[in-house]
Amino acid sequence: MNRWGSAMVGYAGLTRPRDLLEGAPLEQVFTRAERVRSARGRTLQHWAGRLAGKRAVLRLLGLAPTAERLGQVEVLPRPTTACRGDAACLDGHPPAVRLTGELAGLAGPGGQIRISLSHTAQRALAVALRAPRLPDAGTRSPYDEDG
């Protein structure tokens, strides 16, 4: 079982989120909440970062990045107690992963998947780690895998 996975998505010269997907349907790869979040004045680098995060999680899990599987990995900001806790919050929060569908529960019992995203002018990079669940200031996020 992998303990980490990474992925890079290049977006130099691209103009639309669909250009990142090599023909896969945007609605299948990105959840509704991700599409809402990424469409709110965000640049292509945000879409690329989210896609890199999804691919890194699937590499961590040892799974091929099909459109269906990508759509079962949701990457959204982890809200804080000062936030409304929905996908429309525009404050800067660290990314969180939620696995759905056939992938739900693959983080392991008592575990979670944490990711880090980074961007340059041309590429987005993500690293995903499998980790035991840690207390996060005593609050649980709606984006936690089992929450």
DOLOKOL-719069 format. One record per residue: residue in three letters; x, y, z of N, C-alpha, C in turn. Coordinates in steps of 0.001 Angstrom, whole numbers, plus 500000, padded with zeros to 6 digits. Example, Ala and Ser with C-alpha at 12.3 -4.5 7.8 and 13.67 -1.06 7.14 Angstrom:
ALA513190494310507800512300495500507800513200496700507800 SER512850497750507080513670498940507140512900500030507870 
//
This chain:
MET500849498827500000500000500000500000500898501240500000 ASN500634502173499097501417503403499011501156504287500219 ARG502192505024500614502046505987501706501934507398501179 TRP502309507599499911502191508921499311502033508779497799 GLY501521509821497176501385509879495732501549511326495298 SER502029511530494094502187512892493594501728512955492145 ALA501432514169491698501020514375490311501294515815489920 MET501553516003488638501758517335488082500828517495486885 VAL500217518661486763499345518977485634499865520260485004 GLY500238520181483731500667521366483006499480522083482398 TYR499500523405482464498398524171481881498878525348481041 ALA500171525420480781500709526503479945500086526434478558 GLY499600527556478078499004527625476752497563527180476684 LEU497016526648477762495612526223477781494737527390478236 THR493480527366477849492602528486478199491346528081478955 ARG490931526825478851489680526384479477489921525162480353 PRO489123524999481398489259523807482240489122522508481448 ARG488265522479480457488089521260479640489385520859478939 ASP490237521840478653491506521547477985492433520679478842 LEU492228520679480147493051519888481072492692518412481059 LEU491505518075480543490917516755480770491071515761479640 GLU491727516121478574491972515196477463490688514504477011 GLY489606515278476870488355514741476349487372514218477378 ALA487771514070478617486843513589479652485841514703479978 PRO484604514347480301483599515364480633483921516081481943 LEU483888517402481917484143518217483097483227517811484248 GLU481963517531483934480973517190484945481222515823485567 GLN481999514983484916482304513668485477483567513724486339 VAL484513514559485973485794514636486685485705515509487928 PHE484966516617487852484855517549488976483439517486489554 THR483351517384490876482044517357491527481370518717491375 ARG480086518749491654479356520011491560479981521068492462 ALA480310520696493699480920521643494636482274522143494114 GLU483052521277493501484343521697492933484131522660491767 ARG483141522388490950482867523274489806482412524647490295 VAL481578524675491330481135525951491901482342526712492430 ARG483166526040493203484332526676493818485317527184492761 SER485615526372491768486612526741490766486097527784489782 ALA484803527863489590484246528807488621484108530218489183 ARG484201530380490475484003531689491108485249532562490995 GLY485490533077489794486589534011489591487967533392489690 ARG488062532091489640489348531408489749489997531275488381 THR491295531156488376492027530989487133492202529509486816 LEU492739529242485646492961527865485225493902527134486184 GLN494799527857486833495716527188487763494961526544488918 HIS493828527081489331493046526456490404492428525140489933 TRP491914525123488706491386523874488144492514522848488032 ALA493683523279487554494823522370487390495299521834488739 GLY495332522686489759495729522244491093494779521206491654 ARG493494521432491470492484520475491943492644519143491216 LEU492875519198489892493061517975489106494338517253489536 ALA495411517994489774496652517374490255496412516693491600 GLY495641517333492478495313516734493769494561515426493614 LYS493593515392492724492826514174492472493732513061491951 ARG494595513400491005495508512392490442496491511885491486 ALA496990512782492350497916512368493406497242511394494370 VAL495979511652494697495234510753495588495076509386494935 LEU494737509358493658494576508071492984495904507322492896 ARG497001508024492705498315507352492724498607506801494107 LEU498286507559495124498444507084496499497669505784496696 LEU496466505719496140495608504544496292495955503427495310 GLY496888503693494386497285502688493406496240502445492331 LEU495453503474492009494364503347491042494612504211489808 ALA494188503729488656494315504488487411493372505694487451 PRO493787506825486890492969508038486948491894508100485863 THR490884507264485957489769507334485019488887508525485395 ALA488077508979484457487182510109484734486267509795485912 GLU485743508578485965484843508188487051485552508246488405 ARG486762507712488472487504507735489743487901509152490129 LEU488327509953489155488664511344489449487469512056490070 GLY486280511760489571485069512367490094484688511893491484 GLN485285510803491960485013510288493300486027510791494322 VAL486969511605493863487931512263494749487578513747494730 GLU487086514248495833486713515661495902487783516422496667 VAL488267517504496056489303518346496658488709519739496843 LEU488486520101498088487927521400498429488671521974499625 PRO488573523286499833489217523871501016488592523332502295 ARG489425523180503310488942522753504630488534524028505371 PRO487244524214505607486799525437506276487216525469507740 THR487289526660508257487580526847509674486278527190510385 THR486324527337511691485118527671512446484607529068512097 ALA485460529957511569485040531300511177484339531309509820 CYS484385530202509131483833530086507781482432529492507846 ARG481641529770506826480303529174506746480382527673506533 GLY481516527165506036481679525729505847481090525199504564 ASP480914526063503562480417525561502285481443525812501183 ALA481188525273500015482141525355498911482270526760498356 ALA481383527692498735481433529046498201482334529973499013 CYS482845529537500151483715530370500972484985530678500188 LEU485337531950500118486508532341499323487734532641500177 ASP487661532384501490488851532545502331489856531469501973 GLY491121531731502228492155530741501944492216529682503026 HIS491900528462502683491954527344503619492762526230502979 PRO493439525407503769494180524289503184493229523294502524 PRO493685522611501480492806521671500791492540520416501622 ALA491365519860501417490970518620502076490427517672501018 VAL490504516379501317490069515337500389488883514603500973 ARG487901514338500120486774513482500492486628512440499403 LEU486597511171499796486419510073498851484959509649498872 THR484381509465497684482984509075497573482865507833496698 GLY481647507340496561481387506195495683482209504986496066 GLU482757504311495069483546503095495300484839503367496064 LEU485280504626496099486525504960496786486324505275498270 ALA485090505481498684484807505828500082485416504783501013 GLY486102505246502019486682504340503007488076503835502679 LEU488613504166501505489930503647501128491097504322501849 ALA490837505336502639491904505934503440492311505003504570 GLY491475504017504847491781503053505903491073503418507190 PRO490913502450508079490220502714509342490996503737510179 GLY490293504767510597490908505804511418491890506676510665 GLY491958506532509358492916507302508577492264508386507752 GLN493102509180507157492642510225506259493719510468505218 ILE493356511179504194494312511561503162494463513065503216 ARG495680513503503336495997514936503340496726515260502051 ILE496483516455501512497180516855500292497756518251500437 SER498764518486499627499361519806499503499386520145498025 LEU498996521367497683498967521828496298499900523011496139 SER500530523091494977501409524215494661501293524519493172 HIS501577525757492799501469526180491403502695526976490975 THR503012526883489705503926527820489056503101528484487961 ALA503723529262487123503002529912486031502546528910484974 GLN503102527689484994502803526726483941502318525369484429 ARG502515525062485708502207523728486215501611523793487621 ALA500835522767487920500321522571489278500871521239489780 LEU501273521195491026501845519997491632501055519674492891 ALA500825518389493102500134517945494315500855516742494900 VAL500844516664496216501354515511496948500256515076497906 ALA499951513789497899498938513219498787499616512245499745 LEU499247512317501018499804511453502061498682510764502813 ARG498918509506503142498000508761504010498485508997505436 ALA497566509402506315497964509742507676496878509335508649 PRO497258509101509898496216508871510907495429510158511107 ARG494189510030511487493358511204511728493898511958512932 LEU494105513249512745494600514107513813493513515082514218 PRO493501515484515476492509516493515867492855517819515190 ASP491859518468514632492036519753513964491321520824514763 ALA491958521311515786491411522369516629490030522000517175 GLY489797520705517330488552520267517933487338520344517026 THR487526520670515744486374520743514853486505519716513765 ARG485363519290513247485336518370512119484820519120510918 SER485402518858509802485024519526508574484004518694507807 PRO483074519346507106482173518576506247482927517941505093 TYR484189518303504883484986517757503805485870516593504265 ASP485849516255505557486561515075506014485949513857505340 GLU486776512880505057486314511713504288485113511029504906 ASP485130510822506194484019510090506798483017511031507465 GLY483157512317507249482265513279507898481300513763506963 
//
